[in-house]
Amino acid sequence: MISSPMARGLRVCALLGLACATGWSTAASAAGPMATGGPTSQPIGHYDFCKTSPAECSIHPGNLAPATMTGALWRKILSVNARVNNAVKPISDIDIYGKDEVWAYPVRGVGDCEDYVLEKRRELNRLGVSYANLLMTVVRKPDGEGHAVLTVRTSKGDYVLDNLEGKVRAWDRTGYRFLKRQAIDNTGRWVSIRDGQPVLVGAVQ
């Protein structure tokens, strides 16, 4: 979970205001795909998550093509983003577990950024979206703090589901610096997006 050592108190997330669009043409036509690089290190929180949940980190999707963007897919993306943002209360790992970087499903209805990502990823997969197109992603916010979001790969580009933002945005319209994300062919591997120093990823604001 991405959290700054100086930001240990609970901060309130902006979770409301999701666009109620029923189609994808306006929002989805603007995105392009991220340019990824070679293999890179796992975030420490994901490494620990994989030790406790190895099946989650050994998935090798067969079809690596981006999900075909349709009105139905766009509505699923919007619905899951809104539902999880509204269902989970933002609380830092320090306050939940007494330490940073605990990646876990928000089973108690609380969590920080990577917990939202895990739940959105799980729900969209249950709705038929391949794990090849549901990628946990580490970014740096404009204030320098680390953060985790879910990237959804589609035929119309890459989109970001974010617990700090009600709207689903094209990745290049978020204002974030993108550092690394899961590989499309192996849920236990990560690839670089841009050069950056290791960050903790537990933002709740």
Sine and cosine of phi, psi and omega as CSV:
sin_phi,cos_phi,sin_psi,cos_psi,sin_omega,cos_omega
0.00,0.00,0.62,-0.78,-0.18,-0.98
-1.00,-0.03,0.93,-0.38,0.05,-1.00
-0.58,-0.82,0.64,-0.77,0.03,-1.00
-0.99,0.17,0.64,-0.77,0.04,-1.00
-0.84,0.54,-0.43,0.90,-0.02,-1.00
-1.00,0.03,-0.10,0.99,-0.06,-1.00
-0.90,-0.44,0.93,0.36,-0.08,-1.00
-0.99,-0.11,-0.25,0.97,0.01,-1.00
-0.98,0.18,0.31,-0.95,0.04,-1.00
-0.95,0.33,0.74,-0.67,0.06,-1.00
-0.83,-0.55,0.57,-0.82,-0.10,-0.99
-1.00,0.08,0.77,-0.64,0.01,-1.00
-1.00,0.09,0.48,-0.88,0.15,-0.99
-1.00,0.01,0.98,-0.22,-0.16,-0.99
-0.95,-0.32,-0.15,0.99,-0.13,-0.99
-0.98,-0.21,0.09,-1.00,0.13,-0.99
1.00,-0.09,0.38,0.92,0.00,-1.00
-0.90,0.43,0.70,-0.71,0.07,-1.00
-0.89,0.46,0.64,-0.77,-0.07,-1.00
-0.98,-0.17,0.53,0.85,-0.03,-1.00
-0.89,0.45,0.63,-0.77,0.06,-1.00
-0.99,-0.14,-0.21,0.98,0.04,-1.00
-0.85,-0.53,0.06,-1.00,-0.07,-1.00
-0.88,-0.47,-0.08,1.00,-0.22,-0.98
-0.86,0.52,-0.70,0.72,-0.05,-1.00
-0.95,0.32,-0.78,0.62,-0.08,-1.00
-0.96,0.28,-0.64,0.77,-0.17,-0.99
-0.99,0.12,-0.24,0.97,-0.07,-1.00
-0.99,0.16,-0.19,0.98,-0.14,-0.99
-1.00,-0.02,-0.29,0.96,-0.13,-0.99
-0.99,0.12,0.37,-0.93,0.18,-0.98
-0.76,-0.65,0.13,-0.99,0.01,-1.00
-0.98,0.20,0.51,-0.86,0.14,-0.99
-0.94,0.35,0.52,-0.85,0.14,-0.99
-0.99,-0.10,0.94,-0.35,-0.04,-1.00
-0.99,-0.15,0.36,-0.93,0.02,-1.00
-0.95,-0.30,-0.56,-0.83,-0.05,-1.00
-1.00,0.06,-0.05,-1.00,0.00,-1.00
-0.85,0.52,0.55,-0.84,0.04,-1.00
-0.61,-0.80,0.05,-1.00,-0.06,-1.00
-0.95,0.30,0.52,-0.85,0.16,-0.99
-0.94,0.34,0.56,-0.83,0.24,-0.97
-0.86,0.51,0.58,-0.82,-0.06,-1.00
-0.86,0.51,-0.59,0.81,0.02,-1.00
-0.90,0.43,-0.61,0.79,0.04,-1.00
-0.95,0.32,-0.59,0.81,0.07,-1.00
-0.85,0.52,-0.73,0.68,0.02,-1.00
-0.92,0.39,-0.62,0.79,0.06,-1.00
-0.86,0.50,-0.66,0.75,-0.01,-1.00
-0.93,0.38,-0.49,0.87,0.04,-1.00
-0.93,0.36,-0.58,0.82,-0.01,-1.00
-1.00,0.01,-0.37,0.93,-0.01,-1.00
-0.73,-0.68,0.91,0.41,-0.11,-0.99
-0.87,0.49,-0.51,0.86,0.00,-1.00
-0.90,0.44,-0.48,0.88,0.01,-1.00
-0.94,0.35,-0.35,0.94,-0.16,-0.99
-0.91,-0.42,0.29,0.96,0.01,-1.00
-0.77,-0.64,0.50,0.86,0.01,-1.00
-1.00,-0.04,0.77,-0.64,-0.01,-1.00
-0.85,-0.53,1.00,0.02,-0.04,-1.00
-0.84,0.53,0.62,-0.79,-0.01,-1.00
-0.98,0.19,-0.71,0.71,-0.02,-1.00
-0.99,-0.11,0.91,-0.42,-0.07,-1.00
-0.99,-0.16,0.13,0.99,0.02,-1.00
-0.95,0.32,0.56,-0.83,0.07,-1.00
-0.86,0.51,0.49,-0.87,0.03,-1.00
-0.89,0.45,0.69,-0.72,0.04,-1.00
-0.94,0.34,0.86,-0.52,-0.01,-1.00
-0.96,0.27,0.81,-0.58,0.07,-1.00
-0.68,-0.73,0.19,-0.98,0.09,-1.00
-0.87,0.50,-0.61,0.79,-0.01,-1.00
-0.91,0.42,-0.68,0.73,0.02,-1.00
-0.90,0.43,-0.69,0.72,0.00,-1.00
-0.86,0.51,-0.66,0.75,0.02,-1.00
-0.91,0.41,-0.61,0.80,0.07,-1.00
-0.88,0.47,-0.70,0.71,-0.01,-1.00
-0.87,0.48,-0.75,0.67,0.00,-1.00
-0.88,0.47,-0.68,0.73,-0.05,-1.00
-0.91,0.42,-0.73,0.68,-0.02,-1.00
-0.91,0.42,-0.68,0.74,0.01,-1.00
-0.86,0.51,-0.72,0.70,-0.01,-1.00
-0.93,0.38,-0.69,0.72,-0.07,-1.00
-0.89,0.45,-0.73,0.68,-0.02,-1.00
-0.94,0.35,-0.66,0.75,0.03,-1.00
-0.85,0.52,-0.61,0.79,-0.03,-1.00
-0.99,0.12,-0.39,0.92,-0.07,-1.00
-1.00,0.07,-0.43,0.90,-0.10,-0.99
-0.97,-0.26,0.75,-0.66,0.05,-1.00
-1.00,0.04,0.77,-0.64,-0.04,-1.00
-0.97,0.24,0.91,-0.42,0.05,-1.00
-0.66,-0.75,0.65,-0.76,-0.06,-1.00
-0.95,0.31,0.37,-0.93,0.07,-1.00
-0.86,0.51,-0.61,0.80,0.02,-1.00
-0.84,0.54,-0.69,0.72,-0.03,-1.00
-0.96,0.26,-0.49,0.87,-0.01,-1.00
-0.99,0.11,-0.75,0.66,-0.17,-0.99
-0.91,-0.40,-0.18,0.98,-0.04,-1.00
0.99,0.16,0.19,0.98,0.04,-1.00
-0.39,-0.92,0.30,-0.95,0.03,-1.00
-0.99,0.13,0.27,-0.96,0.21,-0.98
0.89,0.45,0.75,0.66,0.14,-0.99
-0.95,-0.31,0.95,-0.30,0.02,-1.00
-1.00,-0.04,0.86,-0.52,-0.08,-1.00
-0.39,-0.92,0.40,-0.92,0.12,-0.99
-0.93,0.36,0.58,-0.81,-0.05,-1.00
-0.99,0.17,0.89,0.45,-0.11,-0.99
-0.92,0.39,-0.40,0.92,0.02,-1.00
-0.99,-0.11,0.18,0.98,0.03,-1.00
0.98,0.20,0.23,0.97,0.04,-1.00
-0.72,-0.70,0.39,-0.92,0.04,-1.00
0.15,-0.99,0.12,-0.99,0.15,-0.99
-0.92,-0.38,-0.24,-0.97,-0.33,-0.95
-0.83,0.56,-0.69,0.73,-0.07,-1.00
-0.94,0.33,-0.40,0.92,0.05,-1.00
-0.94,0.34,-0.64,0.77,0.13,-0.99
-0.86,0.51,-0.69,0.73,-0.03,-1.00
-0.88,0.47,-0.72,0.69,0.01,-1.00
-0.85,0.53,-0.69,0.72,-0.04,-1.00
-0.93,0.36,-0.68,0.73,0.03,-1.00
-0.89,0.46,-0.65,0.76,0.02,-1.00
-0.88,0.48,-0.71,0.70,0.00,-1.00
-0.89,0.45,-0.70,0.71,-0.05,-1.00
-0.92,0.40,-0.67,0.74,0.01,-1.00
-0.93,0.38,-0.57,0.82,0.08,-1.00
-0.90,0.43,-0.64,0.77,0.05,-1.00
-0.89,0.45,-0.43,0.90,0.02,-1.00
-1.00,0.01,0.13,0.99,0.14,-0.99
0.97,-0.25,0.07,1.00,0.02,-1.00
-1.00,0.06,0.77,-0.64,-0.03,-1.00
-0.92,0.39,0.53,-0.85,0.09,-1.00
-0.89,0.46,-0.37,0.93,0.07,-1.00
-0.89,0.46,-0.35,0.94,-0.05,-1.00
-0.91,-0.41,0.20,0.98,0.01,-1.00
-0.79,-0.61,1.00,-0.05,-0.23,-0.97
-0.89,-0.46,0.88,-0.48,0.13,-0.99
-0.90,0.43,0.70,-0.71,-0.17,-0.98
-0.68,-0.73,0.70,-0.71,0.04,-1.00
-0.98,-0.21,0.77,-0.64,-0.01,-1.00
-0.76,-0.65,0.19,-0.98,0.16,-0.99
-0.89,-0.45,0.79,-0.61,0.02,-1.00
-0.95,0.31,0.28,-0.96,0.03,-1.00
-0.84,0.54,-0.46,0.89,0.02,-1.00
-0.99,0.12,0.04,1.00,0.04,-1.00
1.00,-0.07,-0.16,0.99,-0.02,-1.00
-0.98,0.21,0.58,-0.81,0.08,-1.00
-0.96,0.28,0.41,-0.91,-0.07,-1.00
-0.37,-0.93,0.41,-0.91,0.07,-1.00
-0.85,-0.52,0.66,-0.75,0.04,-1.00
-0.69,-0.73,0.22,-0.98,0.09,-1.00
-0.98,-0.22,0.82,-0.57,0.12,-0.99
-0.99,-0.10,0.78,-0.63,0.10,-1.00
-0.94,-0.33,0.88,-0.47,0.03,-1.00
-1.00,0.09,0.79,-0.62,0.03,-1.00
-0.69,-0.72,0.18,-0.98,0.04,-1.00
-0.92,0.39,-0.24,0.97,0.05,-1.00
-0.97,-0.23,0.18,0.98,0.03,-1.00
0.88,-0.47,-0.06,-1.00,-0.08,-1.00
-0.98,-0.20,0.73,-0.68,-0.05,-1.00
-0.85,-0.53,0.46,-0.89,-0.10,-0.99
-0.90,-0.44,0.79,-0.61,0.14,-0.99
-0.97,-0.23,0.81,-0.59,-0.25,-0.97
-0.69,-0.73,0.74,-0.68,0.04,-1.00
-0.96,0.28,-0.23,0.97,0.01,-1.00
-1.00,-0.08,0.02,1.00,-0.11,-0.99
-0.58,-0.82,0.80,-0.60,0.00,-1.00
-0.94,0.33,-0.55,0.84,-0.05,-1.00
-0.99,0.12,0.58,-0.82,0.15,-0.99
-1.00,0.05,0.85,-0.53,-0.11,-0.99
-0.88,-0.47,0.44,-0.90,0.22,-0.98
-0.86,0.51,0.62,-0.78,-0.11,-0.99
-0.83,0.55,-0.57,0.82,-0.06,-1.00
-1.00,0.08,0.15,0.99,0.07,-1.00
-0.88,-0.47,0.30,0.95,-0.04,-1.00
-1.00,-0.03,-0.37,0.93,-0.10,-0.99
0.99,0.11,0.06,1.00,0.00,-1.00
-1.00,-0.01,0.39,-0.92,0.21,-0.98
-0.99,-0.13,0.87,-0.49,-0.08,-1.00
-1.00,0.02,0.78,-0.63,-0.11,-0.99
-0.95,-0.31,-0.78,0.63,-0.06,-1.00
-0.35,-0.94,0.35,-0.94,0.08,-1.00
-0.47,-0.88,0.20,-0.98,0.06,-1.00
-0.88,0.48,0.54,-0.84,0.11,-0.99
-0.95,0.32,0.53,-0.85,-0.04,-1.00
-0.96,0.29,-0.37,0.93,-0.10,-0.99
-0.97,-0.24,0.03,1.00,-0.06,-1.00
-0.33,-0.94,0.92,-0.39,-0.08,-1.00
-0.94,0.34,-0.19,0.98,0.03,-1.00
-0.99,-0.12,-0.03,1.00,-0.02,-1.00
-0.93,-0.37,0.42,-0.91,0.01,-1.00
-0.79,-0.61,0.48,-0.88,0.06,-1.00
-0.81,-0.59,0.44,-0.90,-0.02,-1.00
-0.98,0.20,0.44,-0.90,0.16,-0.99
-0.90,-0.43,-0.76,0.65,0.09,-1.00
-0.61,-0.79,0.38,-0.92,0.05,-1.00
-0.91,0.42,0.64,-0.77,0.04,-1.00
-0.14,-0.99,0.37,-0.93,0.03,-1.00
-0.98,0.18,0.42,-0.91,0.04,-1.00
-0.84,0.54,0.63,-0.77,0.02,-1.00
-0.72,-0.69,0.43,-0.90,0.18,-0.98
-1.00,0.09,0.48,-0.87,-0.21,-0.98
-0.80,-0.60,0.83,0.55,-0.08,-1.00
-0.86,-0.51,0.64,0.77,-0.06,-1.00
-0.92,0.40,0.70,-0.72,0.14,-0.99
-0.88,-0.48,0.10,0.99,0.06,-1.00
-0.48,-0.87,0.00,0.00,0.00,0.00
